[in-house]
Amino acid sequence: MPKAAGIAYRESGKPQTAAKHSPLILIHGAGGNALHWPPQVRRMKGRWILSVDLPGHGDSDPEGQSTIEGYVSCLETWLDELAIERAIWAGHSMGGAISLMASLTLPSRVAGLILVGSGARLRVHPSILDATADAETLSSAIELIMSWAFSSKTSSQLVGLVGKRMAETLAHVLHHDFKACDQFDVMSRLGEIRAPALVLCGQDDKLTAPKYSQYLSDHIPQASLRLFEDAGHMVMLEKPDEVARVIQDFITQIQLAPGESG
Ligand code: COA
């Protein structure tokens, strides 16, 4: 996998005139990696898409971070190294928090926001924080997270695969991710966001309840909400075709707006 600023990423559909375009960047959640996004989203037709392994995750070199601002700063350096001025930021869960923070602190670099299973405040259950604090209890932490992360309609094969991938994350990285989420709160700042936003959530999400997405959609000035039936927190893996379609439509709308190119 290519790397920039030590951050590994997968890339699809880079146009020849890349300098004129804003790519879609995909940012996974706590304990994830680029493969938390399904191929239907990572390789959407006609789109330039970069899917990252956050620092501390997957194949990336830099240390994991313990604040959302820390991850934003790493991604800013990564974008600088790739000479990407502006992007549509799509984030799942903690990745959504990173995208929201970027839209507040680096507004000129955010052409659009796609917030998947996320929220403006992400308090973490003490049992998750406790169980991830010790490498000895990592497997029980992952079991707990997996039991909350999917709709009951989702195949056990998918649940098993995602759990296996999460188990590859170092315990302290996962713990710091959850600490970063627990401290994140921009509930009073959503009115400042200027980027258009698409908010997606599974109806059965138990880690970031649909009411969190409703709040985002109600308080971000230009936002639309889409809820998915029979899907939980990992909605993009549980409903990959439907999620890809909604994202495609959103990007088309952004590109039709004056002054934007995709
Ligand atoms: N958007 C809208 N409302 C939110 C919100 C958000 N992002 N985050 C919290 N709230 C609401 C809650 O629904 C609650 O409303 P209520 O008083 O009407 O019930 C209120 O704000 C306070 O909630 P919270 O800050 O979460 O504190 P809490 O003490 O009620 O609960 C937890 C703490 C950890 C038990 C709870 O947040 C939880 O179960 N979280 C989900 C599980 C988890 O760990 N998720 C991981 C996320 S990365």
Boltz pocket constraint, residues with backbone or C-beta under 6 A from the ligand:
constraints:
  - pocket:
      binder: B
      contacts: [[A, 30], [A, 93], [A, 94], [A, 118], [A, 119], [A, 120], [A, 121], [A, 122], [A, 123], [A, 124], [A, 125], [A, 126], [A, 128], [A, 181], [A, 206], [A, 207], [A, 208], [A, 211], [A, 212], [A, 213], [A, 215], [A, 216]]
      max_distance: 6.0
